């Protein structure tokens, strides 16, 4: 592992090592803890090179805040990074990033800064920390420009920061994917934070009431009355549930408790789809923040697995049994592959494929015969199952442009929930917050036998079982090693090996798992 303190050193390292490799960036202010490590571990899974920045950014601190006191432990952080497989740390000084004079100028800061929308920076933490998110946006933009990663990782605990950075990336058309990662908590429920170091052991124990208050509000929200429009639990009721819990802790000073839209940060009276319940409190001089996303949607069932595991048939049956929508993401990629091939575009011509992706509209239409697949107003349900499409769909799906655009379409379908989706990376990439994740698999021999039977029944030609086994092994390798969203079992997915199981048996198993989670 390398440690760089200069822009020149970092750039030279990346120029020498990044060719043809994906780079993941984890921006931090140091004092690393399990929350940070979870970001690094996610980056390690998804990228060939992982860069961790460690920089206590003076632009984020007001004169009365804890800039000088903020924990700094570079040597300890270096050891932790090395243990979890970081490739390089970037730990510059303020002078290296901002120059010698601007920060101390009598006439104010004298260099270009990034200014996010005022409506996003003046609420929640921004109300008491003017200029904070301008400082965040500036340093994040600088880091993204210096490292130019394919992906950058941020924790959901800093939900306002995450929303602002996502908006920044969208507005400035920055070529990076922002990957949100779940909050990591102590056993007591307290969210990990570098500022936890300021707390005494007694205060840490008392601080667990923050998460308890959020969970109490979640119960109130979930128990709210439901009508044809959606949950009618008003924000005042939800916020009051938090207050009634926190009032039991006399040593807590509440700064704010608010319910806002998780993307725009606009105040909400009611949660139509998603709502961010955010809180900031003080224990003495220590300021802590936490949040919880409240979702008014039906559950999402994500079914992943290798080619030939029977995902499409099972997913369709599960959706029918549960009364949910079947989102055949594999068919969407097949439709686009068919579109590329019918236009005689070389599968290696990514710019031409990007043109098609950005203009094509794929739709899945329920019919008496199942789901019909349409692309650009042409029905291609049967055509996308051809041997030619099957042989090329992995190569098309692995293209970064294709995945970005189609994932956006898929996530729009899933915004209201109530879907069952199948693919290679649904639970890990498309719907990482799915309520039920299944990894459906079978031996290579079993999958080859199933595919051979399909070919015979559909009269698509003649192919030996031996050749099908080789093809499936090669596809498994391509799918599991591709740079963009590789085939991988989600950490919280339930694996079902389907050798010797009928479609009905697999379907029944998944439906039972759904009901066991309390969904009806």
N, C-alpha and C positions, 0 to 999 in steps of 0.2 A: 504494500500500500504506500502511496506517495502523499506527501503533505506539501501544498503550495501556498505561499503567502503573497504571490504576485500574479497579476493578470498575465504577464508574459510567460511565466512558468506554466500556468494552467492552459493557456492557449497552445503552447508548444506541445504539451502532453497530449491534448486532444487531437491536434493535427497529426501526431505520430501514431495514435492508437485507435481512432474512431472509425477509420475507413470501413464502410460496409457494416458497421455495428450500431445498434441502438444505444443511446445514452439516456440514463435516468438521473434526474436531479432531485435531491432532497434538501431544500433550504432550511436551515435552523439557526438559532442564536446560541447553540451550544447547551451545556449543562444537560447532556442527553439522558433520557430516561426511557422506560419501556414504550411509551407512546412514540417517540422518535424512532426507536428500533423497529417498531411495527411498520413504519413508513419505509425504512431502509430494507427490511426483509421483503416487502412487496416490490420495491424497485429492483432488488436482486433477482427476484423471480422473473421479471418481465424485461430485463435489459442486460446487454452484454457488458456495459460499463456503468458503474454507479458512482456518482459524484455527490459528496455531502459538503454543503457550505456551512461554515461556522462563523457567524459575524453578528455581534451585538450592534445593531444599527442605531446610531444616535438620532437619526431623523424620526424614529418611532417614539421617542421619549420627550415629554415636556420637561422644562427645567425643574419642576417639583417632583418628578417621578424617579424611579429607581435605576437610572442608567448606570451610575457608578457602583451601585450595590448589586446589580444583576449578576447572578452566579457565572463565573468564568473558570473553566477547568479543562483547558485544552489537552493536557496530557491524559487525563482520564477519558476524555471524549475520543482521543486518538486510539486508545487501547480498545474501547468498545467498538469503534468503527472497524478496526482490524479484525476483531473477533467475528463480526457479522458479514465480512467479505466486501467491505467498501474498497473501491479501486483507488480513489483519490479524495483527499480533503482539500477544500479551498478555504483558507482562514486568513483573509486579508486584513489589513488595518484600515481605519477610516480614511487615513491619508492616501492609501493605495487606491481606494475606490472613489473618493471625493476630492482629492487634492489637498494642498496645504492650508489654503486660506478660507474657502467658502463657509465652513461651518462656524468659524469664529468672527466672521465679518460683522463690523458695527452696523452695516446697512442691511443685514439679513443674509439669508442663504443666497449665494450668487452662482447657481448653476441650474440647469434644466431639471425640472421635476415632473412627475406624472401625477395628474390630478383626476381621480375617479369622479363619477357623478356625485354631486353634493347630496342627493337624496339617499345615497347608500352610505355616505361617510358621516352624516350628521345624526344618525340614529344609533341606538344601542351603545356600544363602547365609544363611538365617535362623538356622542353628545357631551361626554366628560373629557374626551381626549382629542381636542381639535388639532388637526395636522397629522395625527397618528397614521391614518390610512393613506395619506399622501406619501408619507415616509415609507410605508409598506409597499405601496405600488411602485415607488421609485426604485427601491432596492431589488424587488422581485423582477422588474423589467430589466434592470442592469444584469442580474444573474442569468436570466433567460437569454439575454443577448450575448453574454460572455460564454456560456456553456452550450447554448443552442441544443437543448435536449429534445428527444422525442417525447418524453414524458416528465412531468414534475409532480411531486407528491406532497399533499398538504392534509393535515388532520381536520376532521370534522369538529373537533373541540373549538377551534377558532373559526366558527361558521361564518361570521361576518367577513373575516379576512378571505375565506374561501370563495364566498359569493363575489366579492370585489375583484379578486384575481381572475375568476372565470369571466367576469364581465370585461375586464381589461384585455384578456387574451382574445375574446370575441371581437371587441371593438377595434383592436389594433391588428386583427388578422394574424396573430402570432402563430407560427407553425409548431405548436406544442399541444399535447393533450394534458389537461390538468386532471390528476387522479385523486379523488377524495378518499380518505381512509377513515375507518371507524374510530370512535373514541376508545382509548384503552384506559381501564379503570383499575384501581386497587381493589382488593377483596372487599373493602368497605363500601365501594361504589364511588369514592372520590376519584375524579378524573386526574390522570397524571399531568403534572405541570412542573416546569422548572422552578416556579415560584413556591411550590410546595416545600422547598428547602427552607423557606422563611418560617414555616409553621412549627410549633412545638408538637410533640407526640399527642398531647391532649387536644390541641387544636385540629390536628389531622383527623383524629377520631371524631371530633365534633363536626368537622367539615363534611362528613359523609351525609349529613342531613340535606345537603344541596341536592344530591342525586335522589334521595328519598322523597324530597318535595317534588321533583320532576316526575318521578314515578307515580306519585299520588295524583298529579295533574293528568297524567296519561290515563289512569283509571277513570277519572271523572270524564275525560273526553270519550273514552271507549264506551262508557255507560250512558252517554248522552242519547237523547231521543233521536230516532232516525225516521225521516219521511221520504217522499219521492224526490226531494231536492238533494238531500244529503244530511250529514250531521248538522244539527242545529245548536250544538253546544257553543254558547257565546264566549268570546275571549275573556270577558270579565269573570265568568264562572271558573274558567281554567286558571286564570291568574290568581284568583282568590284561593284556589286549592293549594297553590304554591305558598302563598302568604300564610295561610293557616298552619302550614307545617313549619315554616321558618320562624314563626312567632314564638315557637317553643325554645328557640336558641337565643338567649339574651345577648350573647357576645357577637352576634352577626349583625352587620349593618348592610341593609339591602340598597344597592345602587339602582338596579332596574330589574323588572320582570316584564317581558314583552312577548307578544305573539306576532310574528311577522312572516311574510312570504319568504321561503328559503332561498329563492333566486334573486328577487328584486329588493328584498328587505322592507317592502311596504307593509305598514300595519294591517293586521287582519282582525275583523270582528268575528268571523267564522272560518273554519277550515273547509274549503271546498274539495281540495285534493291533498295538498301538503301544507303544513304549517310548522314554523320553527319557533319553539318555545325557548327563549334565551333568558339567561339570568347572570347577573354580576353582583357579587357581595364582597364585603371586606371583613376579615378577621383582624382587628387592630389595623395595622398598616398594610397588611397583605391583601391584595386584590385577586379574587378568583372568579373565573367564568366557567359556565357549563351550558349545555343545551340538550334538547331532545326534539327530534322530528316527529310530529304527529301526522299520521296518514289516514285520510278518509278515502280508502280504496279497497276493493276486493283484493285478496292475496294474489301473488304471482307465483306460479310453479315453473321452475327452470329445470329442464331435463337436458343434461349434457352426456357426451359419450362419443366413442370412436365410430367411424363409418360402419354401417352394416349391423349395428347393435339393436336395430328395431325401433329407434327413437320416433320416427315419423308416425308409424302406425300406433304405437303406444300413446304418444302425445295426443293424437287425434281422439283416441278412445277415452283417455283421461279427461280431456276437455268436455266430451259429450257427457260422461258420467257426472261431472261436477257442475255442468252448466256454465262453463267458462269459454272464452274465445280461444281458438287454436291459432297461435301465431307460428307459422311454419317458416322460421328464419332460413333454414336450409334451402327451401324453395325460392326464397328471395335471392339468395346468392346464385342458385341455379338459373333463375330467370335472367339475371344480369349476364351470366356466362353465355346463355343462349343468345342474348342480344348482341354481345360482343362478337360471337362466332358468326351469327347471321349477317353481321355487317362486314365480315371478312377482315376483322381487325386482329393483328397479331397479338397473342396473349402477353408478349413481352413489351408491347407498346403502351406503357402505362399512361403517358399523357393523353393518348387517344381514348383510352378506357376511362380516364378521369373526366373527359368531356361527356361521355355517355352517362356516367354515374350521376354527374351533377344535373343532368337534364331529364333523366328517366324517372318515371313514376311507377312504382310497383304496388299492386293492390292484391289482397287476398279476399275472395268473395265466397261466403258460405252458400252452398247449393245442396239440393237433394242427393247429389252424387259425391258430396264432400266439398273440400275447399278448391275453388278454381283460382289459378294463378294468372294474373294479367300483368303485362308490362307495356307501357305506352299504348294502352287501349287495344292490345292484342292478347288473346287468350293463348297460353303456352303450357297448360297443365300437363299434357302428355309429352310435349317436345322436350321439356326440361329433364325428363328421366332417361334420355337417350344415352348410349354408351359414350358418345363423343362429349356430351356435357359432363357426364360423370368423370371422365378422364381429365377434364380441365378445370373443374370447379374449384379445387383446392388452390391451384395456382392463381386464379382470379381472386378468390376470397382472401388470399394472403397479402394482396396489395394494400398498402396503407390507405390510399385514397378510397378504394372500394369499401374497406371496413369502416372508415370514418363516416362516410355518407350513409351507408346502410344501417349502421348502428344508430345514427340519428333518427332514421325512419322507424326503426324498431322501438326505440325508447319513446317516441311520440305515441306509438300504439300502446305502450305499457304505462303511460302516465296515469291512467285511471285504474290500472290494475285489472284483475279479473281475466287474466290470460294464462295459458299454458304454452310455453315456448320451448323449442328444442334446437340444438345446434352443437357446436364444439366449445363455445366459451360464453354461454348464456349466464351461468351462475357466477363466473369469475370476471366477466367484462361487461356484458350488455345489461344484466340486471343483478348486480352484486348484492342488492338489498332484497332479493326475492325471499318470500317467506318460507318456501319449501324448495330445496335444491336436491336433485337426484342425479347420480352419475350412473348411467345405464351402460353396461358393457357385456361382452361375451368373448369367448376364445376366437382366435383367428379362424380356426377350422369351422366353427359354428357359423360365423359371419359369412365365410366364403360359401358354405352350403346354402345359406339363405339367399345370397345374391345369385347363385347358380340357378336356384329354383325360380327366382323372379325372372331371370333372363329366358328360361325355358317357357314360362307361362306367358310372357309378353312377346315371345318370338322375336327377340332382339338380336339373334345370331347365336353362334356356338363358341363357347369358351370353356376350357377345362377348369376343374376345381383347383388344380395345382397352380395355374396361372392366376386365378382369382385370389388365391392365398397370397401369392407374391405381390399382387397389386394392392391388396389390403394392407400388408405389412409395410409396403413403401408409402402408402397414403398415411398410415399411422405415424410413420417417421416424419413425414412432411408436416402433418398437422401438429405434432407435439414439439417440433423444433423451429417452427416458423417464428419470425421476429415479432409479428403483430399478433397479440392475443392467442398464444398457442393452446392446443388442447391440454387441459389440466383439470383435475378434479378440484373443485372448491373445497376449502378447508372444512366447511360446515355442510358439505353434501353427503347424502346417504348413498352408498354404492349398492347397486343391485346387479348381480351377475346372472344373465338370463339363459345360460346353457340349460337345456332341459325344461325350461319354463314356457308355457303357452302365452300368447298375447293376453288372454283373459286373466291369467294368473299374475302377470306383471302389472297389468292395469289395476287389478284388485289390490295389489300390494301398495301401489302409489296412492290410490284413493283412500285406503285405510290410514296411511301415513298422514295424509292431508287432514283427515278427521281427528286423528290423534293429537294434532297440533291445536285443536279446538275450533277449526273452521267448519262452517256448515254449508 
